[in-house]
Amino acid sequence: MPGYDKIPTYLSPEQRYALTQIPSDLSDRYIARYSTFPENERELINRRRRAANRLGFAVQLALLKFPGRTLMEVKEVPRAVLTAIAEQVDVPASAFTSYGERENTLYEQLDELRQECGFRSCGWREYVLVARSLLPDAMESDRPLPLIETALERLRTKGILAPTMIHIERL
């Protein structure tokens, strides 16, 4: 696409990476906040027969809650987060290594999570709504990082899967 590479970016590669991953030093409080499943979610998780699929499904659900990304985008799940999730679903954390051996499983379960839990992709309508909600903050500050963090938080709390970071930066 002509001119696509000339669009300014506001984040360094390190900042971009940090905003799409789970911090390795995430506190126990935040782990509990984003990785604790209510009864209806545990029932959904327990519909999987294989231990690896139950754990993987639960991990995908937790990642959609925080950092609001899919398992395909998150490079590494910190051990403390994986352990907390594994304990809830009564599966050894080691079972996660065999999750997704059949790649379609990841996508099929992500689709099911979207349907069952109400997560949705960020389309044009959602993009415009977030942009409008950020306008007052943008008029007060020219610092992009807080605006980007706010945009990601607003998308996450509404169950909207964030677009790529380049799209968020453009926003």
Disulfide bonds with the S-S distance in Angstrom:
none
